[in-house]
């Protein structure tokens, strides 16, 4: 029963999480590009999303 509380450090889809925030941002960028959005990073590090 205690195994449900463990953190998983893989991307196996088990729902325990474990990806770093930076990896989640990259996944989001990839998903937005696949949906046809354009991404631009500004000089101050912000991401601008346009159609």
Secondary structure, DSSP 8 states (H G I E B T S, - for coil): -GGGG----S-SS-SS----HHHHHHHHHHHHHHTT-EEEE-TTS-EEEE-
